Each structure stands twice: as C-alpha cells, then as structure tokens.
C-alpha cells in the first residue's frame, strides 16, 4: 500500500462514516534538469491533450496523467505550472482543449489563430469583448468575457500564482493507489463537500492551532489556487472550482477543492485520528453521502 493511501485510509476510518469517499489527486513537479522516471513518463497521454482540471479529476479516478508542454490542453495551466513562459508571443502549437473551444465558436475557423501565452497574461483572452477579440470568446458573439475590461483581467491574472521562471519539464498527477514507485508528492488535492472540509480543518487545527486562509478566484482554480499556490507558499488553500473545472472537467455542484503540501496531509491524518472523539463527524448533518438532506 502506498504511503498516500495509508494516510487517506487513516483519515476516512477516523471520520467514521462507512462508504465515505474523498476524491484525491497527488501532484509531483519535475523542474529544471529533473527528468521524470520512465514509469512516470509512461503515463503521458498520446494523441490528445488534457486540461489540468481534467487530469486532476482523472487521477482521482485512478488514471494517472503526466502533463508536459506538448500535451497540456490549457494554455493558462501551462503558464501556471511553468511549462511555458507567460510572455511567449507565439501560440502553443497543436490542438488544445481550451483553444479548440474558441475555434469551434469562431466565425472564420479556417483563419483562426489561437491566443498566445502573452495574450492570456495581458488580459486579452479573459476580456475578449473589451479587447475586441471575438475569436477568443468561448460562448459565441454575445460572450461577455470573463472580466469587464482588459485592465480588470490583467489585475486578476497578476493575482494568479504561477511558477516563474518557466522551468518545469513535467507535472505528474496520480492516484492514491499509485505504488509503482516510491514517490512523495509535492501537493495533495482533495475534492470535498463543505461538511467534509469542516472536519479536515478541525483535524488540522487540533494539531497546529493555525487558521487556514483561502485565496480564490474565478479562473485557474485547480492549477493555480489548489496546486501551485500550496506548492509555492507551503500553505493549505481552499477554492471553489472554476469555469473550466465545472464545464470541461464536469466537477459536481456540491464539491470544492482543498490543496495542501504533503506535510499538511500527514498532519491532517494524524489530527483526524487523535481528535476523533472530540469531533464526532458521523453525527454531522449530511456527513453520510447516501442520505439526502432537505433544506
């Protein structure tokens, strides 16, 4: 059994609700001169691209994914993960999930040119209406864009944490059951309901006494808020899922995300066990997923 799986089982067992499941994705970065092991590279998708939120969800379902500059389906996530420079002026080559949506709604598909990383950084993509860039829209000619002006979009982008300089070779997103290699993750991401989030925070505070702050935005949630922010700050972060996670990766309506360095996942597992009798989670309304609550 992998170390991650053992810790996960410790958490679930001490929550005391039979059949409870917390979708989990582990994340490992390979940066600078680091070359992913062959077993990790073997999980590189061939013939398709995946967004970071799709990859994270697949990992939680047991399908490991190695993302590289060549197969990541979201330019924004490529920037966040440090796979491409945020000011690169040329578009990333090939079909990409996110920009293919733009192409499909474009009036002139034959002349469509995808946005460059710099177009994202400068706010032109997210404020496509204000920037007069209809080809960068996602929902047709009436698309308002994600922000009301280029200035607002650029301000929002500046708050989206990213790895700089762009020196990442690969990002491995894998399941808790992955045991083909003794691999310690950089970050753990859990997809939880609010009632489960409450108990996780209680377990963390039982050991540390520290409050958990949340920094969230409406875009780049999985890659920036839940993975890179904990990776760079060494702190837990909580965020609701964004547009891409909801519409492309199809995250459920009752879920939000909590991302944490692996050290904090270990703390939560210990805290969950030691505080079990002080926080009877099984008595919390809604703790049992099989019971439908009425409000």
C-alpha positions in Angstrom: 0.0 0.0 0.0 1.3 3.5 -0.9 2.0 6.0 1.9 -0.6 8.3 0.5 -3.2 5.5 0.5 -2.3 4.6 4.1 -2.8 8.2 5.2 -6.0 8.5 3.2 -7.4 5.4 4.9 -6.4 6.8 8.3 -8.5 9.9 7.5 -11.5 8.0 6.2 -11.5 5.4 9.0 -11.5 8.1 11.7 -14.3 10.1 10.0 -16.4 7.2 11.0 -18.9 7.1 8.0 -19.0 3.8 6.1 -18.6 4.2 2.4 -17.3 7.8 2.6 -15.0 8.8 -0.3 -12.9 11.9 -0.8 -11.6 12.1 -4.4 -7.8 12.7 -4.1 -5.1 13.7 -6.6 -1.4 13.7 -5.8 0.9 16.1 -7.7 4.6 15.9 -8.3 6.6 18.5 -10.2 9.7 17.8 -12.3 11.6 21.0 -12.7 14.8 22.4 -14.3 17.1 19.5 -15.1 14.9 16.9 -13.5 13.8 14.1 -15.8 10.7 12.2 -14.9 11.3 8.5 -14.3 10.3 6.2 -17.1 7.3 4.9 -15.2 6.0 8.4 -14.8 6.6 9.3 -18.5 4.7 6.2 -19.4 1.5 8.0 -18.3 2.0 10.7 -20.8 -1.2 10.9 -23.0 -0.7 10.3 -26.7 -2.9 11.8 -29.3 -4.9 14.1 -27.1 -4.5 17.0 -24.7 -5.9 17.4 -21.2 -6.5 20.4 -19.1 -5.1 20.4 -15.6 -8.6 20.1 -14.1 -9.3 17.1 -16.3 -6.0 15.5 -15.3 -6.7 16.1 -11.6 -10.1 14.5 -11.9 -8.8 11.5 -13.9 -6.1 11.0 -11.2 -8.7 10.9 -8.5 -10.5 8.2 -10.5 -7.3 6.1 -10.8 -6.0 7.3 -14.1 -2.5 8.7 -13.7 -1.5 11.6 -16.0 1.9 13.1 -16.9 1.4 16.6 -18.3 4.1 18.3 -20.4 4.3 21.3 -22.7 3.2 19.1 -25.6 0.0 17.6 -24.1 -1.4 20.1 -21.7 -4.8 21.3 -23.1 -5.0 24.6 -21.3 -2.5 27.5 -22.1 -3.4 29.1 -18.8 -2.4 26.0 -16.8 0.8 25.7 -18.9 1.7 29.2 -17.7 0.8 28.4 -14.1 2.8 25.2 -14.0 5.8 26.9 -15.5 5.7 24.8 -18.7 5.7 27.9 -20.9 6.8 31.4 -20.4 3.9 33.8 -19.6 5.2 36.3 -22.1 5.7 34.0 -25.1 4.3 35.8 -28.1 3.8 32.8 -30.3 0.8 30.5 -29.8 1.4 27.0 -28.4 1.3 24.6 -31.4 -1.2 21.9 -32.0 -4.7 21.2 -30.9 -5.5 22.2 -27.3 -8.8 21.6 -25.5 -9.3 25.2 -24.3 -8.4 27.0 -27.6 -10.3 24.3 -29.6 -13.4 25.6 -27.9 -12.6 29.1 -29.2 -12.0 27.8 -32.7 -15.3 25.9 -32.7 -17.3 29.1 -32.0 -15.3 31.3 -34.3 -16.9 32.6 -37.5 -13.8 32.0 -39.5 -12.5 28.7 -38.4 -10.1 28.5 -41.3 -8.4 31.7 -40.3 -8.5 31.2 -36.6 -5.2 31.8 -34.8 -5.1 30.7 -31.1 -4.1 33.2 -28.4 -0.5 33.2 -27.3 0.5 32.9 -23.6 1.1 36.6 -23.7 -2.5 37.2 -24.8 -3.6 35.5 -21.6 -1.1 37.4 -19.5 -2.1 40.8 -21.0 -5.8 40.1 -20.3 -6.9 40.0 -23.9 -8.3 36.4 -23.7 -10.3 36.9 -20.5 -11.6 40.3 -21.5 -12.3 39.3 -25.1 -15.3 41.6 -25.5 -13.5 44.7 -24.3 -10.4 43.8 -26.2 -12.5 43.3 -29.4 -11.1 39.8 -29.8 -14.2 37.8 -30.7 -12.1 34.8 -31.7 -11.0 34.5 -28.1 -14.6 34.0 -26.9 -15.9 30.7 -25.6 -19.7 31.2 -25.9 -20.3 32.9 -29.2 -20.8 36.5 -30.2 -22.7 37.5 -27.1 -19.9 36.2 -24.7 -19.2 38.9 -22.1 -15.7 37.6 -21.5 -14.6 36.6 -18.0 -13.8 40.2 -16.9 -15.4 43.5 -17.9 -12.2 45.1 -19.1 -8.6 44.3 -20.1 -7.4 46.3 -17.1 -9.5 44.2 -14.8 -8.5 41.0 -16.4 -4.8 41.9 -16.2 -5.2 42.7 -12.5 -6.9 39.3 -11.9 -4.1 37.5 -13.8 -1.5 39.2 -11.7 -3.1 37.6 -8.6 -3.0 34.1 -10.1 0.1 32.4 -8.7 2.4 30.7 -11.2 5.9 29.1 -11.3 8.4 31.7 -12.6 10.7 31.4 -14.4 9.1 28.7 -16.6 11.4 25.8 -15.8 9.1 22.9 -15.4 9.6 19.8 -17.5 6.6 17.8 -16.4 3.7 17.6 -13.8 2.6 14.2 -12.7 -0.9 13.9 -11.3 -1.6 10.5 -9.9 -3.9 8.5 -7.7 -3.6 7.5 -4.1 -3.2 3.8 -5.2 -0.1 4.5 -7.4 2.6 2.3 -5.9 4.9 1.6 -8.9 7.4 4.0 -7.5 8.2 5.3 -4.0 7.1 8.8 -4.9 6.4 11.6 -2.4 4.1 14.2 -3.8 4.6 17.9 -3.6 0.8 18.6 -3.2 -2.3 16.8 -2.4 -5.7 18.0 -3.7 -9.0 16.8 -2.2 -12.4 17.3 -3.7 -14.8 17.7 -0.8 -18.2 18.8 0.3 -18.4 21.7 2.9 -19.2 19.3 5.7 -16.1 17.3 5.0 -14.0 20.4 4.6 -15.1 21.4 8.1 -13.8 18.2 9.6 -10.5 18.4 7.7 -9.8 21.9 9.1 -10.7 20.7 12.6 -8.2 17.9 12.3 -5.5 20.3 11.1 -6.2 22.8 13.8 -6.2 20.2 16.5 -2.5 19.6 15.9 -1.4 23.1 14.8 -3.8 25.7 16.2 -3.3 27.5 12.9 -6.1 29.1 11.0 -6.5 28.3 7.3 -6.8 31.2 4.9 -8.3 31.0 1.5 -7.2 32.8 -1.6 -9.6 32.2 -4.5 -10.5 33.5 -7.9 -13.0 32.6 -10.6 -10.4 31.1 -13.0 -7.3 28.8 -12.9 -8.6 27.3 -9.7 -7.2 23.7 -10.0 -3.8 24.7 -11.4 -3.2 28.0 -9.6 -5.3 28.0 -6.4 -5.2 24.4 -5.5 -1.8 23.2 -6.8 0.7 25.9 -7.4 -0.3 28.2 -4.5 0.2 25.4 -1.9 3.4 24.3 -3.7 5.0 27.8 -3.6 3.7 29.1 -0.3 3.8 25.8 1.7 0.3 26.6 3.0 -3.1 25.0 2.6 -5.5 26.7 0.3 -9.2 26.3 -0.4 -11.1 27.4 -3.5 -14.3 26.7 -5.4 -13.9 25.1 -8.8 -13.8 27.4 -11.8 -15.4 27.6 -15.2 -13.1 25.0 -16.9 -13.4 22.6 -14.0 -17.2 22.9 -14.0 -17.8 22.9 -17.7 -14.9 20.9 -19.2 -14.0 18.5 -16.3 -17.5 18.4 -15.0 -16.9 18.6 -11.3 -20.0 18.1 -9.3 -22.0 21.0 -8.0 -21.6 20.1 -4.3 -17.8 19.9 -4.4 -15.0 22.4 -3.8 -11.2 21.9 -3.5 -8.6 22.0 -0.8 -5.0 21.8 -1.8 -2.1 21.3 0.6 1.6 20.4 0.8 2.1 16.7 1.6 3.4 17.6 5.1 0.0 19.1 5.9 -1.8 16.0 4.6 0.2 14.0 7.1 -0.8 16.4 9.9 -4.5 16.1 9.0 -4.3 12.3 9.0 -2.7 12.4 12.5 -5.2 15.1 13.7 -8.2 13.2 12.4 -7.2 10.1 14.4 -6.3 12.0 17.6 -9.4 14.2 17.6 -11.9 11.7 16.6 -13.7 11.6 20.0 -13.8 15.4 20.1 -15.4 15.9 16.7 -18.0 13.2 16.0 -18.2 13.6 12.3 -20.7 10.8 11.8 -23.2 12.9 13.7 -22.8 16.0 11.5 -25.9 16.6 9.3 -25.1 15.4 5.8 -21.9 13.5 6.8 -23.4 10.4 5.2 -23.4 11.0 1.4 -26.1 8.4 0.9 -28.6 10.4 3.0 -30.4 13.2 1.1 -30.8 16.3 3.2 -33.7 18.6 2.9 -33.4 22.3 3.4 
